[in-house]
Amino acid sequence: MAQFWKPGTEKPRLLDDEEGGVLFLSSSFSSSSSGYGYASIERQRQRLPVYKYRTSILYLVESHATSIVVGETGSGKTTQIPQYLKEAGWADGGRVIACTQPRRLAVQAVASRVAEEMGVKVGEEVGYTIRFEDISNPDATRIKFLTDGVLLREMMDDPLLTKYSVIMVDEAHERSISTDILLGLLKKIQKRRPQLRLLISSATIEAKAMSDFFQSSKRRQVSEGEELRPRLEPAILSVEGRGFNVQIHYVEDPVQDYVQAAVSTVLLIHDQEPAGDILVFLTGQDDIDVAVKMLTEEARSNGKNSSGLIILPLYSGLSRAEQDLVFSPTPKGKRKVVISTNIAETSLTLEGIVYVVDSGFSKQRFYNPISDIENLVVAPISKASARQRAGRAGRLRPGKCYRLYTEEYFVNEMSAQGIPEIQRSNLVSCVIQLKALGIDNILGFDWPASPSPESMIRALEVLYSLGVLDDDAKLTSPVGFQVAEIPLEPMISKMILASNELGCSEEIITIAAVLSIQSIWFSGRGVQKELDEAKLRFAAAEGDHVTFLNIYKGFLQSGKSSQWCHRNFINYHAMKKVMEIREQLKRIALRLGIVLKSCERDMQSVRKAVTAGFFANACRLEAFSHSGMYKTIRGSQEVYIHPSSVLFRVNPRWVIYHSLVSTDRQYMRNVISIDSSWLTEAAPHFYQQQQQQLNPIIH
Ligand SMILES: Nc1ncnc2c1ncn2[C@@H]1O[C@H](COP(=O)(O)OP(=O)(O)OP(=O)(O)O)[C@@H](O)[C@H]1O
């Protein structure tokens, strides 16, 4: 079991006090808040640290084109600043104030909270938009929360974002690809629309670097009558003060197994600490499922340590209803344990959370443009993330954060900020978005952090071979424009378009929905044999994609039963999410004129449609390889079929994969067998047949 420094000794520190040793006292507010007292919402708002800065913030927004606001987690940036702007008149005359978030869950939660504070219904004066869900009213919505990706999509219809008077880019430290593209484009828009105000906010952003980015725009010649224009150099405001104290505890020695350590820590808190819910940060659906199972079994076996625990997973692959459970009040005498990925890391306030357990890891993308391989890897988080995680406690009363790494590691080894996603990702989706927005010179685009030219060129090549870009690197019509319109990876979008011609759109839309979530299988330790047996019941000789179709059919025939899922080691929540995404994709397909049609048993059409999207991921089994070694056609990389695939050990000669994961080797996940002749048929720009040998044209 992980050993922590005990509270009361000199070791526990308060949030952010890792270097100096000076203990901060809680700032201006320390008593009641929603659910814990009788203060009116107005009084609660006035107690937030940001309130003292209301006038300064409004002055800066008035006088500067760009303002950067840095303030502790919980100081009130996200919920309050949009309201201040509205109160000051920035939403008058039909204008709208936008506030972007990197994550969907945060968008929904923050919109509900702000609507509640303003005493209005979500979808009216306060609204939100996330991919596939628009809860706003163009005539009534004055404050709109949205993901940064959605705001980018809005630019396709309205390139200058004319309806917005102020755009607040919140949690900018996360530096998601969409945030970076957005920052680059907003800087461009400001040159054309000087009235637009930008407000960049975060608890942990490197304000100076961000300011330099916005500063670097060339000074415009100010002509007569322009004195009222805002100043171009960005203003930086630091909001002092914090919510309630969060005591930080570190482990004394590094832990071997962070899932096991997280479970033991939850039991330790439950046993020794007063009432209050617990939020645990793990990395993904797989280790969350394992932790939920370990805790549930502990509770079932009536371990005295676990009675009264309500254990809830939280990750993006869960259905909306399942995610909403984490917001429901905890019944008296119970303790809620939410086990989450980093989707709960920023902007969320979960009312009862008093304790946070931070594994120190998250799943992150890493892309190698030389091999053209992108992996999702469990990697250490940054200090900025660690602070955000700790900040989920102490929002409504004092809290504690248990870090499953040593203080020495945090201080000396953890990086201050993560690497921006744009520098460690495949850029296919990013390039198509910029192209759709009419940005032709992508290499010359003004990025907050430049992606590597190799990654850009790789992306341009793939889009060209998908038929999305033409010889002049412009979007093709109609394919390029249609692919850009579907809010999915371009390869999946292309697969959907191809299914229309092949008469299998019903099947391909199901496959696209399954590929959009991490896994539909239940993951658990010690149940591998049962899981493998369950897979065999659905396994299709063609591969995983066709197996998904069998599972989906079985799920429908069972009447969407949770018991059926349980018996077959299928994650019921994930299946519900698949249903949700499938419905949304159907709507988009119809809008694009795709005819919904089933190919019944003709799985060749399905495999050809997958090939039309994913031909770049084709691999050939090495002749005489007894170890199941494949080589990618494009980069001659050594890869293997993942043990979770139904084609593991089957090893067909030619396969296509959806994604790669790297552990001791590069493993292909979600694999389908193909006929090599389909590759030249689907991508004549990409492959050529030379003397019985299939070769990539683009290396
Ligand atoms: N749903 C909610 N229920 C109760 N109180 C809430 C809720 N949302 C926010 N609050 C209160 O408002 C405070 C400020 O939240 P807000 O999200 O605006 O802070 P922030 O500075 O943006 O923090 P972060 O950087 O963590 O997103 C919280 O600490 C909490 O006290």
Ligand as a Chemical Component Dictionary entry (heavy atoms), coordinates in Angstrom:
data_LIG
# 
_chem_comp.id                   LIG 
_chem_comp.type                 NON-POLYMER 
_chem_comp.pdbx_formal_charge   0 
_chem_comp.three_letter_code    LIG 
# 
loop_
_chem_comp_atom.comp_id 
_chem_comp_atom.atom_id 
_chem_comp_atom.alt_atom_id 
_chem_comp_atom.type_symbol 
_chem_comp_atom.charge 
_chem_comp_atom.model_Cartn_x 
_chem_comp_atom.model_Cartn_y 
_chem_comp_atom.model_Cartn_z 
_chem_comp_atom.pdbx_ordinal 
LIG N1  N1  N 0 -21.574 23.468 -10.434 1  
LIG C1  C1  C 0 -21.159 24.170 -9.389  2  
LIG N2  N2  N 0 -21.738 23.996 -8.195  3  
LIG C2  C2  C 0 -21.329 24.712 -7.123  4  
LIG N3  N3  N 0 -20.358 25.618 -7.160  5  
LIG C3  C3  C 0 -19.744 25.823 -8.310  6  
LIG C4  C4  C 0 -20.107 25.121 -9.495  7  
LIG N4  N4  N 0 -19.322 25.543 -10.488 8  
LIG C5  C5  C 0 -18.496 26.472 -9.952  9  
LIG N5  N5  N 0 -18.750 26.641 -8.650  10 
LIG C6  C6  C 0 -18.034 27.539 -7.715  11 
LIG O1  O1  O 0 -17.386 28.549 -8.452  12 
LIG C7  C7  C 0 -15.979 28.480 -8.235  13 
LIG C8  C8  C 0 -15.275 28.974 -9.466  14 
LIG O2  O2  O 0 -15.412 28.079 -10.544 15 
LIG P1  P1  P 0 -14.793 28.423 -11.963 16 
LIG O3  O3  O 0 -14.950 27.216 -12.792 17 
LIG O4  O4  O 0 -15.351 29.689 -12.464 18 
LIG O5  O5  O 0 -13.262 28.661 -11.589 19 
LIG P2  P2  P 0 -11.993 28.752 -12.526 20 
LIG O6  O6  O 0 -11.146 29.850 -12.006 21 
LIG O7  O7  O 0 -12.405 28.825 -13.954 22 
LIG O8  O8  O 0 -11.300 27.372 -12.221 23 
LIG P3  P3  P 0 -10.624 26.299 -13.192 24 
LIG O9  O9  O 0 -9.347  26.909 -13.672 25 
LIG O10 O10 O 0 -10.409 25.159 -12.278 26 
LIG O11 O11 O 0 -11.596 26.020 -14.269 27 
LIG C9  C9  C 0 -15.726 27.034 -7.826  28 
LIG O12 O12 O 0 -14.547 26.875 -7.094  29 
LIG C10 C10 C 0 -16.952 26.768 -6.985  30 
LIG O13 O13 O 0 -16.798 27.310 -5.699  31 
# 
loop_
_chem_comp_bond.comp_id 
_chem_comp_bond.atom_id_1 
_chem_comp_bond.atom_id_2 
_chem_comp_bond.value_order 
_chem_comp_bond.pdbx_ordinal 
LIG N1  C1  SING 1  
LIG C1  N2  SING 2  
LIG C1  C4  DOUB 3  
LIG N2  C2  DOUB 4  
LIG C2  N3  SING 5  
LIG N3  C3  DOUB 6  
LIG C3  C4  SING 7  
LIG C3  N5  SING 8  
LIG C4  N4  SING 9  
LIG N4  C5  DOUB 10 
LIG C5  N5  SING 11 
LIG N5  C6  SING 12 
LIG C6  O1  SING 13 
LIG C6  C10 SING 14 
LIG O1  C7  SING 15 
LIG C7  C8  SING 16 
LIG C7  C9  SING 17 
LIG C8  O2  SING 18 
LIG O2  P1  SING 19 
LIG P1  O3  DOUB 20 
LIG P1  O4  SING 21 
LIG P1  O5  SING 22 
LIG O5  P2  SING 23 
LIG P2  O6  DOUB 24 
LIG P2  O7  SING 25 
LIG P2  O8  SING 26 
LIG O8  P3  SING 27 
LIG P3  O9  DOUB 28 
LIG P3  O10 SING 29 
LIG P3  O11 SING 30 
LIG C9  O12 SING 31 
LIG C9  C10 SING 32 
LIG C10 O13 SING 33 
# 
